[in-house]
């Protein structure tokens, strides 16, 4: 149906000829158009998928390390303020 519609035949014409609703034919045409664009997303090789998974894990690990360092820095900064005493030069 999609191929026939691609040759310039109207969905209403195909509807009459094949006893299929024009709405269904239009949906099939739309789905085929989306499928033609989708292979670029699904075209990752196995090695690329493995690398992507590795990089995502590494990214999470590095973000966790960054968050730990930020919390430790804040903790030490607050601890330094609590233990510091004002100058007694008065």
KOLNU-254806 format. One record per residue: residue in three letters; chain; x, y, z negated of N, C-alpha, C, CB in turn. Coordinates in nm, 3 decimals, decimal comma. Each point is the difference from the previous one (the first is absolute). Glycine has a CB too. Layout:
REM residues N
+------+-------+---------+---------+---------+---------+---------+---------+---------+---------+---------+---------+---------+---------+
: resn : chain :     n_X :     n_Y :     n_Z :    ca_X :    ca_Y :    ca_Z :     c_X :     c_Y :     c_Z :    cb_X :    cb_Y :    cb_Z :
+------+-------+---------+---------+---------+---------+---------+---------+---------+---------+---------+---------+---------+---------+
:  ALA :     A :       X :       Y :       Z :       X :       Y :       Z :       X :       Y :       Z :       X :       Y :       Z :
...
+------+-------+---------+---------+---------+---------+---------+---------+---------+---------+---------+---------+---------+---------+
REM end
This chain:
REM residues 90
+------+-------+---------+---------+---------+---------+---------+---------+---------+---------+---------+---------+---------+---------+
: resn : chain :     n_X :     n_Y :     n_Z :    ca_X :    ca_Y :    ca_Z :     c_X :     c_Y :     c_Z :    cb_X :    cb_Y :    cb_Z :
+------+-------+---------+---------+---------+---------+---------+---------+---------+---------+---------+---------+---------+---------+
:  UNK :     A :   0,082 :  -0,119 :   0,000 :  -0,082 :   0,119 :   0,000 :   0,086 :   0,125 :   0,000 :  -0,179 :  -0,125 :  -0,119 :
:  UNK :     A :   0,281 :   0,125 :   0,032 :   0,087 :   0,117 :  -0,011 :   0,071 :   0,025 :   0,132 :   0,032 :  -0,043 :  -0,246 :
:  UNK :     A :   0,014 :  -0,065 :   0,308 :   0,068 :   0,016 :   0,129 :  -0,095 :   0,054 :   0,106 :   0,154 :  -0,189 :  -0,059 :
:  UNK :     A :  -0,274 :   0,139 :   0,060 :  -0,098 :   0,049 :   0,098 :  -0,033 :   0,146 :  -0,026 :  -0,096 :  -0,231 :   0,022 :
:  UNK :     A :   0,083 :   0,268 :  -0,149 :  -0,026 :   0,141 :  -0,031 :   0,121 :   0,085 :   0,039 :  -0,153 :  -0,068 :  -0,190 :
:  UNK :     A :   0,271 :   0,011 :   0,181 :   0,121 :   0,072 :   0,037 :   0,010 :   0,028 :   0,149 :   0,110 :  -0,104 :  -0,193 :
:  UNK :     A :  -0,185 :   0,029 :   0,272 :   0,000 :   0,023 :   0,145 :  -0,097 :   0,110 :   0,040 :   0,063 :  -0,240 :   0,034 :
:  UNK :     A :  -0,128 :   0,300 :  -0,133 :  -0,089 :   0,112 :   0,029 :  -0,148 :  -0,033 :  -0,011 :   0,175 :   0,082 :   0,147 :
:  UNK :     A :  -0,206 :  -0,204 :  -0,183 :  -0,141 :  -0,037 :  -0,014 :  -0,053 :   0,050 :  -0,134 :   0,034 :  -0,202 :   0,146 :
:  UNK :     A :  -0,152 :   0,257 :  -0,145 :  -0,061 :   0,057 :  -0,119 :  -0,051 :  -0,111 :  -0,092 :  -0,065 :   0,207 :   0,130 :
:  UNK :     A :   0,074 :  -0,184 :  -0,262 :  -0,053 :  -0,100 :  -0,093 :  -0,148 :  -0,031 :   0,024 :   0,166 :   0,080 :  -0,167 :
:  UNK :     A :  -0,243 :   0,019 :   0,209 :  -0,143 :  -0,027 :   0,027 :  -0,017 :  -0,092 :   0,120 :  -0,059 :   0,224 :  -0,096 :
:  UNK :     A :   0,146 :  -0,210 :   0,194 :  -0,005 :  -0,090 :   0,117 :   0,036 :  -0,143 :  -0,041 :   0,061 :   0,193 :   0,152 :
:  UNK :     A :   0,043 :  -0,205 :  -0,234 :   0,041 :  -0,132 :  -0,048 :  -0,105 :  -0,061 :  -0,091 :   0,239 :   0,071 :   0,018 :
:  UNK :     A :  -0,307 :   0,014 :  -0,092 :  -0,107 :  -0,046 :  -0,088 :  -0,109 :  -0,072 :   0,079 :   0,048 :   0,190 :  -0,158 :
:  UNK :     A :  -0,088 :  -0,128 :   0,267 :  -0,105 :  -0,060 :   0,084 :   0,048 :  -0,130 :   0,065 :  -0,093 :   0,229 :   0,043 :
:  UNK :     A :   0,218 :  -0,229 :   0,001 :   0,050 :  -0,117 :   0,072 :   0,024 :  -0,120 :  -0,091 :   0,105 :   0,156 :   0,162 :
:  UNK :     A :  -0,053 :  -0,133 :  -0,283 :   0,041 :  -0,110 :  -0,088 :  -0,088 :  -0,018 :  -0,123 :   0,228 :   0,039 :   0,080 :
:  UNK :     A :  -0,331 :   0,041 :  -0,093 :  -0,093 :  -0,009 :  -0,113 :   0,072 :   0,014 :  -0,134 :  -0,148 :  -0,147 :   0,140 :
:  UNK :     A :   0,234 :   0,246 :  -0,147 :   0,072 :   0,035 :  -0,123 :  -0,024 :   0,149 :  -0,022 :   0,180 :  -0,182 :   0,032 :
:  UNK :     A :  -0,201 :   0,223 :  -0,156 :  -0,033 :   0,140 :  -0,024 :   0,117 :   0,092 :   0,037 :  -0,157 :  -0,072 :  -0,184 :
:  UNK :     A :   0,122 :   0,188 :   0,233 :   0,102 :   0,098 :   0,038 :   0,079 :   0,045 :  -0,122 :  -0,145 :   0,078 :   0,190 :
:  UNK :     A :   0,079 :  -0,074 :  -0,307 :   0,069 :   0,038 :  -0,123 :   0,110 :  -0,101 :  -0,033 :  -0,210 :   0,111 :  -0,085 :
:  UNK :     A :   0,181 :  -0,239 :   0,104 :   0,101 :  -0,103 :  -0,025 :   0,117 :   0,016 :   0,096 :  -0,178 :  -0,157 :  -0,081 :
:  UNK :     A :   0,148 :   0,183 :   0,206 :   0,106 :   0,018 :   0,100 :   0,086 :   0,120 :  -0,037 :  -0,146 :  -0,102 :   0,179 :
:  UNK :     A :   0,082 :   0,212 :  -0,220 :   0,077 :   0,119 :  -0,040 :   0,088 :  -0,030 :  -0,122 :  -0,183 :   0,149 :   0,091 :
:  UNK :     A :   0,131 :  -0,229 :  -0,185 :   0,081 :  -0,039 :  -0,117 :   0,120 :  -0,084 :   0,042 :  -0,206 :   0,004 :  -0,143 :
:  UNK :     A :   0,185 :  -0,096 :   0,236 :   0,111 :  -0,082 :   0,049 :   0,106 :   0,085 :   0,068 :  -0,157 :  -0,192 :   0,029 :
:  UNK :     A :   0,112 :   0,291 :   0,047 :   0,094 :   0,090 :   0,068 :   0,081 :   0,077 :  -0,103 :  -0,157 :   0,021 :   0,197 :
:  UNK :     A :   0,089 :   0,029 :  -0,299 :   0,069 :   0,077 :  -0,106 :   0,099 :  -0,089 :  -0,075 :  -0,201 :   0,149 :  -0,024 :
:  UNK :     A :   0,162 :  -0,272 :  -0,009 :   0,090 :  -0,093 :  -0,069 :   0,121 :  -0,035 :   0,086 :  -0,196 :  -0,093 :  -0,125 :
:  UNK :     A :   0,174 :   0,075 :   0,254 :   0,112 :  -0,030 :   0,090 :   0,097 :   0,117 :   0,007 :  -0,149 :  -0,152 :   0,134 :
:  UNK :     A :   0,095 :   0,273 :  -0,134 :   0,087 :   0,118 :   0,004 :   0,083 :   0,009 :  -0,128 :  -0,167 :   0,120 :   0,145 :
:  UNK :     A :   0,107 :  -0,150 :  -0,259 :   0,074 :   0,000 :  -0,126 :   0,106 :  -0,109 :  -0,003 :  -0,202 :   0,092 :  -0,116 :
:  UNK :     A :   0,168 :  -0,208 :   0,169 :   0,095 :  -0,112 :   0,003 :   0,119 :   0,031 :   0,089 :  -0,189 :  -0,159 :  -0,040 :
:  UNK :     A :   0,166 :   0,237 :   0,146 :   0,110 :   0,037 :   0,089 :   0,100 :   0,091 :  -0,072 :  -0,154 :  -0,021 :   0,197 :
:  UNK :     A :   0,106 :   0,101 :  -0,291 :   0,089 :   0,089 :  -0,075 :   0,063 :  -0,070 :  -0,119 :  -0,140 :   0,192 :   0,071 :
:  UNK :     A :   0,078 :  -0,294 :  -0,125 :   0,044 :  -0,066 :  -0,123 :   0,129 :  -0,081 :   0,012 :  -0,237 :  -0,008 :  -0,060 :
:  UNK :     A :   0,271 :  -0,051 :   0,174 :   0,120 :  -0,084 :   0,002 :   0,128 :   0,069 :  -0,047 :  -0,106 :  -0,119 :   0,186 :
:  UNK :     A :   0,115 :   0,250 :  -0,172 :   0,120 :   0,069 :  -0,048 :   0,014 :  -0,017 :  -0,151 :  -0,020 :   0,167 :   0,188 :
:  UNK :     A :  -0,091 :  -0,173 :  -0,259 :   0,003 :  -0,018 :  -0,145 :   0,036 :  -0,144 :  -0,033 :  -0,171 :   0,182 :  -0,030 :
:  UNK :     A :   0,116 :  -0,276 :   0,103 :   0,020 :  -0,142 :  -0,029 :   0,121 :  -0,059 :   0,071 :  -0,244 :  -0,017 :  -0,032 :
:  UNK :     A :   0,322 :   0,097 :   0,099 :   0,109 :  -0,051 :   0,081 :   0,131 :  -0,017 :  -0,078 :  -0,109 :   0,109 :   0,195 :
:  UNK :     A :   0,104 :  -0,112 :  -0,327 :   0,123 :  -0,018 :  -0,078 :   0,046 :  -0,145 :   0,009 :  -0,068 :   0,186 :  -0,156 :
:  UNK :     A :   0,196 :  -0,202 :   0,176 :   0,055 :  -0,136 :   0,003 :   0,009 :  -0,052 :  -0,144 :   0,131 :   0,049 :   0,213 :
:  UNK :     A :  -0,102 :  -0,176 :  -0,226 :   0,012 :  -0,059 :  -0,134 :   0,113 :   0,067 :  -0,076 :  -0,088 :  -0,220 :   0,086 :
:  UNK :     A :   0,199 :   0,245 :  -0,019 :   0,113 :   0,066 :  -0,066 :  -0,037 :   0,142 :  -0,045 :   0,159 :  -0,137 :   0,139 :
:  UNK :     A :  -0,236 :   0,207 :  -0,057 :  -0,042 :   0,135 :  -0,036 :  -0,097 :  -0,002 :  -0,119 :   0,032 :   0,072 :   0,238 :
:  UNK :     A :  -0,120 :  -0,170 :  -0,241 :  -0,092 :  -0,013 :  -0,114 :   0,076 :  -0,029 :  -0,128 :  -0,179 :  -0,081 :   0,154 :
:  UNK :     A :   0,279 :  -0,008 :  -0,144 :   0,081 :  -0,031 :  -0,118 :   0,076 :   0,122 :  -0,047 :   0,022 :  -0,237 :   0,079 :
:  UNK :     A :   0,034 :   0,312 :   0,015 :   0,073 :   0,122 :  -0,037 :  -0,094 :   0,102 :  -0,063 :   0,162 :  -0,041 :   0,186 :
:  UNK :     A :  -0,281 :   0,056 :  -0,131 :  -0,097 :   0,092 :  -0,056 :  -0,037 :  -0,039 :  -0,143 :  -0,088 :   0,044 :   0,230 :
:  UNK :     A :   0,065 :  -0,173 :  -0,253 :  -0,031 :  -0,048 :  -0,135 :   0,116 :   0,028 :  -0,095 :  -0,149 :  -0,178 :   0,096 :
:  UNK :     A :   0,273 :   0,152 :  -0,050 :   0,118 :   0,026 :  -0,082 :   0,010 :   0,149 :  -0,033 :   0,117 :  -0,196 :   0,106 :
:  UNK :     A :  -0,135 :   0,281 :  -0,006 :   0,012 :   0,144 :  -0,023 :  -0,108 :   0,052 :  -0,094 :   0,101 :   0,023 :   0,227 :
:  UNK :     A :  -0,220 :  -0,079 :  -0,218 :  -0,107 :   0,040 :  -0,093 :   0,034 :  -0,041 :  -0,143 :  -0,169 :  -0,021 :   0,185 :
:  UNK :     A :   0,223 :  -0,101 :  -0,202 :   0,041 :  -0,044 :  -0,135 :   0,112 :   0,090 :  -0,052 :  -0,065 :  -0,238 :   0,055 :
:  UNK :     A :   0,162 :   0,267 :   0,029 :   0,113 :   0,085 :  -0,039 :  -0,048 :   0,139 :  -0,036 :   0,152 :  -0,131 :   0,148 :
:  UNK :     A :  -0,247 :   0,183 :  -0,073 :  -0,055 :   0,133 :  -0,028 :  -0,067 :   0,001 :  -0,137 :  -0,035 :   0,039 :   0,247 :
:  UNK :     A :  -0,044 :  -0,143 :  -0,278 :  -0,065 :  -0,008 :  -0,132 :   0,105 :  -0,007 :  -0,111 :  -0,198 :  -0,116 :   0,104 :
:  UNK :     A :   0,303 :   0,036 :  -0,082 :   0,106 :  -0,013 :  -0,100 :   0,069 :   0,134 :  -0,025 :   0,035 :  -0,239 :   0,068 :
:  UNK :     A :  -0,004 :   0,311 :   0,037 :   0,066 :   0,129 :  -0,014 :  -0,091 :   0,104 :  -0,066 :   0,138 :  -0,053 :   0,201 :
:  UNK :     A :  -0,266 :   0,049 :  -0,168 :  -0,094 :   0,093 :  -0,064 :  -0,010 :  -0,029 :  -0,149 :  -0,129 :   0,018 :   0,215 :
:  UNK :     A :   0,127 :  -0,147 :  -0,252 :  -0,006 :  -0,036 :  -0,141 :   0,126 :   0,050 :  -0,072 :  -0,142 :  -0,204 :   0,056 :
:  UNK :     A :   0,257 :   0,187 :   0,005 :   0,124 :   0,049 :  -0,060 :  -0,001 :   0,151 :  -0,016 :   0,120 :  -0,192 :   0,101 :
:  UNK :     A :  -0,171 :   0,262 :  -0,001 :  -0,010 :   0,146 :  -0,007 :  -0,091 :   0,041 :  -0,115 :   0,039 :   0,016 :   0,248 :
:  UNK :     A :  -0,154 :  -0,084 :  -0,261 :  -0,094 :   0,032 :  -0,106 :   0,061 :  -0,024 :  -0,138 :  -0,189 :  -0,057 :   0,154 :
:  UNK :     A :   0,262 :  -0,053 :  -0,169 :   0,066 :  -0,029 :  -0,128 :   0,102 :   0,108 :  -0,033 :  -0,033 :  -0,246 :   0,037 :
:  UNK :     A :   0,112 :   0,288 :   0,061 :   0,099 :   0,105 :  -0,025 :  -0,066 :   0,133 :  -0,036 :   0,156 :  -0,115 :   0,159 :
:  UNK :     A :  -0,267 :   0,146 :  -0,093 :  -0,071 :   0,125 :  -0,031 :  -0,053 :  -0,003 :  -0,142 :  -0,062 :   0,027 :   0,242 :
:  UNK :     A :   0,006 :  -0,141 :  -0,285 :  -0,051 :  -0,011 :  -0,137 :   0,113 :   0,006 :  -0,102 :  -0,192 :  -0,137 :   0,085 :
:  UNK :     A :   0,304 :   0,073 :  -0,055 :   0,115 :   0,003 :  -0,091 :   0,055 :   0,141 :  -0,011 :   0,054 :  -0,237 :   0,058 :
:  UNK :     A :  -0,047 :   0,308 :   0,052 :   0,049 :   0,139 :  -0,002 :  -0,092 :   0,086 :  -0,086 :   0,100 :  -0,029 :   0,229 :
:  UNK :     A :  -0,229 :   0,013 :  -0,211 :  -0,095 :   0,078 :  -0,080 :   0,011 :  -0,036 :  -0,147 :  -0,155 :   0,013 :   0,197 :
:  UNK :     A :   0,172 :  -0,142 :  -0,228 :   0,011 :  -0,043 :  -0,139 :   0,125 :   0,061 :  -0,065 :  -0,120 :  -0,215 :   0,057 :
:  UNK :     A :   0,234 :   0,208 :   0,014 :   0,123 :   0,056 :  -0,056 :  -0,009 :   0,152 :  -0,012 :   0,129 :  -0,190 :   0,099 :
:  UNK :     A :  -0,196 :   0,254 :  -0,006 :  -0,016 :   0,146 :  -0,007 :  -0,083 :   0,037 :  -0,123 :   0,018 :   0,018 :   0,252 :
:  UNK :     A :  -0,126 :  -0,090 :  -0,278 :  -0,084 :   0,027 :  -0,117 :   0,073 :  -0,032 :  -0,129 :  -0,202 :  -0,048 :   0,137 :
:  UNK :     A :   0,279 :  -0,057 :  -0,137 :   0,075 :  -0,040 :  -0,119 :   0,105 :   0,106 :  -0,033 :  -0,038 :  -0,244 :   0,054 :
:  UNK :     A :   0,101 :   0,300 :   0,047 :   0,099 :   0,104 :  -0,021 :  -0,061 :   0,125 :  -0,062 :   0,130 :  -0,090 :   0,192 :
:  UNK :     A :  -0,252 :   0,124 :  -0,152 :  -0,067 :   0,117 :  -0,056 :  -0,036 :  -0,023 :  -0,146 :  -0,090 :   0,056 :   0,228 :
:  UNK :     A :   0,052 :  -0,178 :  -0,265 :  -0,038 :  -0,032 :  -0,137 :   0,118 :   0,003 :  -0,094 :  -0,185 :  -0,138 :   0,088 :
:  UNK :     A :   0,304 :   0,100 :  -0,043 :   0,115 :  -0,010 :  -0,087 :   0,082 :   0,126 :  -0,003 :   0,004 :  -0,241 :   0,044 :
:  UNK :     A :  -0,028 :   0,332 :   0,047 :   0,078 :   0,123 :   0,002 :  -0,048 :   0,091 :  -0,113 :   0,038 :  -0,019 :   0,251 :
:  UNK :     A :   0,056 :   0,090 :  -0,313 :  -0,035 :   0,092 :  -0,108 :   0,031 :   0,143 :   0,046 :   0,047 :  -0,177 :  -0,178 :
:  UNK :     A :  -0,127 :   0,271 :   0,132 :   0,025 :   0,138 :   0,040 :   0,132 :   0,047 :  -0,059 :  -0,248 :   0,045 :   0,013 :
:  UNK :     A :   0,303 :   0,048 :   0,052 :   0,129 :   0,057 :  -0,042 :  -0,019 :   0,074 :  -0,132 :   0,076 :   0,023 :   0,241 :
:  UNK :     A :   0,022 :  -0,033 :  -0,331 :  -0,010 :   0,066 :  -0,132 :   0,092 :   0,120 :  -0,006 :  -0,057 :  -0,218 :  -0,109 :
:  UNK :     A :   0,067 :   0,296 :   0,214 :   0,085 :   0,119 :   0,005 :  -0,071 :   0,122 :  -0,054 :   0,116 :  -0,096 :   0,197 :
:  UNK :     A :  -0,227 :   0,086 :  -0,266 :  -0,076 :   0,115 :  -0,047 :   0,059 :   0,060 :  -0,121 :  -0,198 :  -0,098 :   0,094 :
+------+-------+---------+---------+---------+---------+---------+---------+---------+---------+---------+---------+---------+---------+
REM end
